[in-house]
Amino acid sequence: MQENKEKPEVVKLRELVDYQEDSVVSRTIIDKKTGTVTLFAFDKGQGLSEHTAPFDALVHVLEGEVEITISGKFYRLRGGEMIIMPANHPHALRAVNRFKMILIMIRD
């Protein structure tokens, strides 16, 4: 990925992180006071346990399939789909199959 932020560079997000067996891999793309953009790769069966965040977060699934729970309600997303996880609502996720996602968190 680009080293010099002054010169835009076209990249393929899916290629910026690789799957690792029995693991979750992440790579921060943007980290600013106003928010973050993080790319994740989850191996099948991996996930994040239930937690809350003080900010809204947008999950965009790039490929694969994930089950997301928000305030006790289940959602199944596949590549090309997205969902917003509202601030202060408990949420968790589990990889149904290997999947990659972009997480965009906006700080208010």
C-alpha positions as CSV (number, residue, x, y, z in Angstrom):
1,M,0.0,0.0,0.0
2,Q,1.1,3.6,-0.5
3,E,3.8,5.0,1.7
4,N,3.4,8.6,0.5
5,K,-0.2,9.7,1.3
6,E,0.3,12.7,-0.9
7,K,0.1,10.5,-4.1
8,P,-3.1,8.5,-4.5
9,E,-2.7,4.8,-5.4
10,V,-5.2,2.3,-6.7
11,V,-5.2,-0.9,-4.7
12,K,-7.3,-4.1,-4.5
13,L,-8.5,-4.3,-0.9
14,R,-8.9,-8.1,-1.0
15,E,-5.2,-8.4,-1.7
16,L,-4.0,-6.3,1.3
17,V,-4.7,-9.1,3.8
18,D,-4.3,-12.9,3.5
19,Y,-6.2,-15.6,5.4
20,Q,-4.4,-17.4,8.1
21,E,-5.5,-20.8,9.5
22,D,-7.6,-20.5,12.7
23,S,-6.9,-16.7,12.8
24,V,-8.3,-13.2,12.4
25,V,-6.0,-10.9,10.5
26,S,-6.4,-7.1,10.4
27,R,-4.8,-4.2,8.7
28,T,-5.5,-0.6,9.5
29,I,-6.0,1.5,6.3
30,I,-6.9,4.8,8.0
31,D,-6.5,5.8,11.6
32,K,-7.6,9.4,12.4
33,K,-9.3,11.2,15.2
34,T,-12.5,11.3,13.2
35,G,-12.5,7.5,12.5
36,T,-10.8,4.4,11.3
37,V,-10.9,2.1,8.3
38,T,-9.7,-1.5,9.0
39,L,-9.5,-4.5,6.7
40,F,-10.1,-7.9,8.2
41,A,-9.7,-11.5,7.0
42,F,-11.4,-14.2,9.2
43,D,-10.8,-17.9,8.8
44,K,-13.9,-20.2,8.9
45,G,-15.3,-20.4,12.4
46,Q,-13.4,-17.4,13.7
47,G,-15.1,-14.3,15.1
48,L,-15.3,-11.5,17.6
49,S,-17.1,-12.0,20.9
50,E,-20.0,-9.8,21.9
51,H,-19.0,-6.3,22.7
52,T,-20.1,-2.7,22.4
53,A,-18.5,0.3,20.8
54,P,-19.2,4.0,21.5
55,F,-19.4,4.8,17.8
56,D,-21.4,3.7,14.8
57,A,-19.6,1.2,12.6
58,L,-20.2,0.1,9.1
59,V,-19.3,-3.5,8.0
60,H,-18.9,-4.1,4.3
61,V,-18.3,-7.7,3.4
62,L,-15.8,-8.0,0.5
63,E,-16.0,-11.8,0.0
64,G,-17.2,-14.9,1.9
65,E,-20.0,-15.1,4.5
66,V,-20.5,-13.9,8.1
67,E,-23.1,-14.1,10.7
68,I,-23.5,-10.9,12.7
69,T,-25.5,-10.5,15.9
70,I,-26.7,-7.0,16.8
71,S,-28.7,-6.6,20.0
72,G,-29.7,-10.3,19.9
73,K,-30.8,-10.2,16.2
74,F,-29.0,-12.4,13.7
75,Y,-27.9,-11.2,10.2
76,R,-26.2,-13.3,7.5
77,L,-24.1,-11.2,5.1
78,R,-22.3,-12.3,1.9
79,G,-19.8,-10.6,-0.3
80,G,-21.0,-7.2,-1.6
81,E,-23.4,-6.6,1.4
82,M,-23.1,-4.2,4.3
83,I,-24.7,-3.4,7.6
84,I,-24.4,-0.6,10.1
85,M,-23.8,-1.5,13.8
86,P,-25.2,1.3,15.9
87,A,-23.2,2.8,18.7
88,N,-23.7,1.2,22.1
89,H,-25.6,-1.8,20.8
90,P,-24.0,-5.2,21.7
91,H,-22.7,-7.0,18.6
92,A,-20.6,-10.0,17.7
93,L,-19.6,-11.9,14.5
94,R,-18.6,-15.3,13.4
95,A,-17.3,-16.5,10.0
96,V,-19.7,-19.0,8.4
97,N,-17.0,-19.4,5.7
98,R,-13.7,-17.5,5.3
99,F,-14.5,-13.9,4.7
100,K,-13.0,-10.4,4.3
101,M,-14.5,-7.2,5.4
102,I,-13.9,-3.5,5.7
103,L,-14.9,-2.0,9.1
104,I,-15.4,1.8,9.0
105,M,-15.9,3.4,12.4
106,I,-17.0,7.0,12.6
107,R,-16.1,8.8,15.8
108,D,-18.6,11.5,16.8
